[in-house]
Amino acid sequence: MGGRSFPYVQVDVFSSRALEGNMLAVFPDANGLSDEEMQAIARETNLSETTFVFPRGAADEVRDGVKTRIFTVAEELPFAGHPTLGTAFVLHQRTKSDVVTLDLKVGKIPVNFHQDERGLAFGEMRQRDPEFGQAHEDREAIARVAGLTVGDLYEDLPVQTVSTGMAFAIVPVRTLKALRNMRFSWAAASEYLARTDAKFFYFVTTETVEPTSTLNARMIFYNGEDPATGSAGGCCAAWAVQHCVVGSDERAVIEQGFEMKRASRIHFRATKDGATVTNVRVGGHCVQVSEATLHM
């Protein structure tokens, strides 16, 4: 294939410790790669997502952001949270810029960085304003998809589709035990979701492992379980503020991936003004764990 070489790094996202969080491969200079090659590389890395950065002139990047594309093992995504944070972290480490703006398929997403009290880089992205979609009334169908009973789902909180660039049906579960004991069927889920406005489910409960967390969550899709889902975190933030699970601009934390031994902590907040939710922010830490070169 011409003897080309493409350096890349791997980072763990939504964790301040290596070998936790959600893994991501970042190609800082993907110029020259075709769509087919990027999809093949994403299959090769076999991570939930791989990102490809296309550097351009400084003036263009100031105006439009850093062009970035996101691929799973099966498809390109217009937006995903942990790839956005992880890619911005890699660029922040190289440029030392306090604000890294990515130019994604959904538009420009800014990620602001600061040093926390431990001296670690903490990034927070401003996601698109949420769109509240379908209220899912057939709780029996959703319970069957998850291998739960209807009684395992909250009665007083809605199952609702929310999108900040990727549409998730937020499903509130009553207990941590029920969430851990889910027997999720992707075949049943994909059949159900095909009839709705959501692409994935995001299951959450207010019972948590750590006392500093607000919610515990799980997300399972065609590539298995996801240790941390930043796009769903933004949707969940909007849902939680809209339905008074957390207050407007309250700082909160979603813990995810604990069952997989990939503990992740997704920090979020959002603003509610009357009936409108805006200013959805999702953040966390990242750790670079390796760097290598792909030869083609």
PEZIQUI-V135210 format. One record per pair of residues at least 24 apart in sequence whose ideal C-beta (glycine too) atoms are under 8 Angstrom apart, sorted by the first residue. I is the first residue (numbers start at 1). J is the second residue. D is the distance in whole Angstrom. If there is no record, write none. Layout:
BEGIN
i;j;d
I;J;D
I;J;D
END
This chain:
BEGIN
i;j;d
1;296;4
2;296;7
3;295;7
3;296;8
4;32;7
4;295;8
4;296;5
5;293;5
5;294;7
5;295;5
5;296;7
6;30;7
6;33;7
6;41;8
6;293;7
6;294;5
6;296;7
7;291;7
7;292;7
7;293;5
7;294;8
8;291;7
8;292;6
8;293;7
8;294;6
9;90;6
9;288;6
9;290;7
9;291;4
9;292;8
10;47;8
10;288;7
10;289;5
10;290;5
10;291;7
10;292;8
11;86;5
11;89;6
11;90;6
11;286;5
11;287;6
11;288;5
11;289;7
12;286;7
12;287;5
12;289;6
13;82;4
13;83;8
13;85;6
13;86;4
13;89;7
13;228;6
13;230;7
13;264;8
13;284;7
13;286;5
14;82;6
14;85;7
14;227;8
14;228;4
14;230;7
14;256;8
14;264;4
14;265;6
14;266;5
14;284;4
14;285;7
14;286;8
15;228;8
15;262;8
15;263;7
15;264;6
15;265;7
15;284;7
15;285;6
15;286;7
15;287;6
16;118;8
16;120;6
16;285;4
16;287;7
17;287;7
18;287;5
18;289;5
19;289;7
20;227;8
20;257;8
20;262;6
20;263;5
20;264;7
21;82;8
21;227;6
21;228;6
21;257;7
21;262;6
21;263;7
21;264;5
21;284;8
21;285;8
21;286;8
21;287;7
22;48;6
22;82;5
22;86;8
22;226;7
22;227;4
22;228;4
22;229;8
22;257;7
22;262;7
22;264;6
23;47;5
23;48;7
23;227;8
24;48;8
24;49;6
24;50;7
24;51;7
24;82;6
24;83;6
24;86;4
24;87;7
25;50;4
25;51;7
26;50;8
26;51;5
26;53;7
26;86;6
26;87;5
26;90;5
27;51;7
27;52;5
27;53;6
27;294;8
28;53;5
28;55;8
28;90;6
28;91;7
28;94;7
29;53;7
29;54;8
29;55;6
30;54;6
30;69;8
31;55;7
35;76;8
37;296;7
38;69;7
38;71;6
38;76;8
39;71;6
39;75;8
39;76;7
41;71;8
41;294;7
42;71;4
42;72;6
42;73;6
43;73;5
44;294;8
46;73;6
47;73;8
48;72;6
48;73;8
48;82;8
48;223;6
48;224;8
48;226;6
48;227;8
49;77;7
49;80;6
49;82;7
49;83;4
50;83;8
51;83;5
51;86;7
51;87;5
53;87;7
53;91;7
61;101;8
64;103;5
64;108;7
65;101;4
65;102;5
65;103;4
65;108;5
65;109;8
65;110;8
66;91;6
66;100;7
66;101;7
66;102;5
66;103;6
67;103;5
68;102;5
68;103;7
68;104;6
69;104;8
69;105;7
70;104;7
70;105;8
72;223;6
73;223;6
74;222;6
74;223;7
76;105;8
77;105;8
77;166;7
78;104;7
78;105;4
78;106;5
78;165;6
78;166;7
79;104;6
79;105;7
79;106;4
79;109;7
79;128;8
79;164;8
79;165;3
79;166;5
79;231;6
80;166;7
80;229;8
80;230;7
80;231;5
81;125;7
81;127;8
81;229;6
81;230;2
81;231;4
81;232;7
81;233;6
81;234;6
81;266;8
81;282;6
82;228;5
82;229;7
82;230;4
83;230;8
84;109;6
84;111;7
84;125;6
84;230;7
85;111;6
85;123;5
85;125;6
85;230;6
85;282;8
85;283;7
85;284;6
85;286;6
86;286;6
88;113;8
88;123;6
88;125;7
89;113;8
89;121;7
89;123;6
89;286;4
89;288;8
90;288;7
92;121;6
92;123;7
93;121;7
93;288;7
104;165;8
106;165;4
116;285;8
120;285;6
121;285;7
121;286;7
122;267;8
122;283;6
122;284;7
122;285;6
123;283;6
123;284;7
123;285;8
123;286;7
124;267;7
124;281;5
124;282;7
124;283;3
125;230;7
125;281;7
125;282;6
125;283;7
126;279;7
126;280;7
126;281;6
127;164;4
127;165;7
127;231;8
127;234;4
127;280;5
127;281;7
127;282;6
128;164;5
128;165;5
128;280;8
129;164;7
129;277;8
129;278;5
129;279;8
129;280;7
130;162;5
130;163;7
130;164;5
130;234;7
130;235;7
130;238;4
130;242;8
130;270;8
130;277;6
130;278;8
130;280;6
131;162;7
131;163;5
131;164;8
131;167;8
132;160;6
132;161;7
132;162;6
132;238;7
132;242;7
132;277;8
133;160;7
133;161;3
133;162;7
133;163;7
133;167;6
133;197;5
133;198;7
134;160;7
134;161;5
134;169;8
134;196;6
134;197;5
134;198;7
135;159;7
135;160;5
136;160;7
136;161;7
136;169;6
136;171;8
136;196;7
136;198;8
141;192;6
142;169;8
142;171;6
142;192;7
142;201;8
144;188;6
145;184;7
145;185;6
145;188;5
145;189;5
145;192;6
145;201;7
146;171;7
146;182;5
146;183;7
146;184;5
146;201;8
146;203;7
147;181;8
147;182;6
147;183;3
147;184;6
147;185;7
148;173;7
148;178;6
148;181;8
148;182;6
148;183;8
152;178;4
157;243;6
157;245;7
158;243;7
160;239;6
161;196;7
161;197;5
161;198;4
162;235;4
162;236;8
162;238;5
162;239;5
163;235;6
164;231;7
164;234;4
164;235;6
164;238;7
164;280;6
165;231;6
165;234;8
166;199;6
166;200;8
166;231;4
166;232;8
166;235;8
167;197;6
167;198;5
167;199;5
167;200;8
167;235;8
168;198;6
168;199;7
168;200;5
168;201;7
168;202;4
168;219;8
168;229;8
168;231;7
168;232;5
168;235;5
168;236;8
169;193;7
169;196;7
169;198;4
169;200;7
169;201;5
169;202;7
170;202;5
170;204;6
170;232;8
170;235;6
170;236;6
170;239;4
171;201;6
171;202;7
171;203;5
171;204;7
172;204;6
172;205;7
172;206;8
173;203;5
173;204;7
173;205;5
174;205;7
175;205;6
175;207;6
176;205;6
176;207;4
176;208;7
176;209;7
176;216;6
178;205;7
179;203;6
179;204;8
179;205;5
179;207;8
179;216;6
179;218;6
180;259;6
182;218;7
182;220;8
184;218;8
184;220;5
186;220;7
186;221;7
186;222;6
189;220;8
190;222;7
200;232;7
202;229;7
202;232;4
202;235;7
202;236;6
204;236;6
204;254;7
206;245;7
208;255;6
209;255;6
209;258;5
210;255;6
212;253;6
213;253;5
213;254;7
213;255;4
213;265;7
214;240;8
214;246;6
214;252;4
214;253;5
214;254;7
215;240;7
215;245;8
215;252;7
215;253;8
215;254;5
215;255;7
216;254;7
216;255;5
216;256;7
216;258;7
217;254;5
217;255;7
217;256;5
217;266;8
218;256;7
218;259;7
219;256;7
225;257;8
225;259;8
225;260;6
226;256;8
226;257;8
227;256;6
227;257;3
227;260;5
227;262;4
227;264;5
228;256;5
228;257;6
228;262;8
228;264;3
228;266;6
228;284;8
229;256;7
229;266;8
230;266;6
230;282;5
230;284;8
233;266;4
233;268;5
233;282;5
234;268;7
234;280;5
234;282;5
236;268;7
237;268;4
237;269;7
237;270;5
237;280;5
237;281;8
237;282;7
238;270;5
238;277;5
238;280;5
240;268;8
240;270;8
241;270;4
241;271;8
241;272;5
241;277;5
242;272;7
242;277;5
248;272;4
248;273;8
249;279;8
END
